[in-house]
Amino acid sequence: MEERFIASIIKCFFIAFGVLTGGALFGSLSAYLTGQPPISEMMLAANKLRIWAIVAAIGGTFDAISTFEKGIFEASTVDLIKQILLIISAMGGVKSALMLISWITQGDL
């Protein structure tokens, strides 16, 4: 694998991680300001933001769909495998962020 692709995988992981942790943190801050319980709201916001963190990390859904189309119809399996690895990397970032938030909130709410 080339160096730029590995850098893209690492970026994808941390973008998904950052979107989820940042969104959950600011969601809990808004819950605190409105008088709702911030800890439970943090976990709820994290669960709602999972798919959006993955979409943000891979750069939008249209690019992913066009890459899948290119991989299937033009027999470019390398591009297809790269896109799948980017999605798996983003899922890893989301799972890591969910584990961190679960650790901060002391469990599953």
Phi, psi and omega in degrees: 000146182278162186296322181294325180291321177295322175297323178294322178296316180294317178298318180299317178301310186284334174294314178297319178299315182291320179298317182289313181292318179295316179296320179291321180295312180288332173295321177289328176295318178293326177294321178297318181292334180263004175087015178262164180290117186288329183292313179291327178291330178296315180291322178295317179295321179296319179293326179285332185270359186305305185293326181290330176293321178293316180297317179296323183290323182272000174088026179102161185276333184294319179296319180295318180293319179293326177291320176298318179298316178297320180293325183276310188275335180253011177055039177259078185290336179295316178295322179296316179293321177298317180294321178296320178294325176295319179293319178296322177297317178296322177295324176295320176296320178294316180295320178296318179294320178296322177294320178296315180293322176297322177293320179293319182275002178063042172126184183271122179254000000 
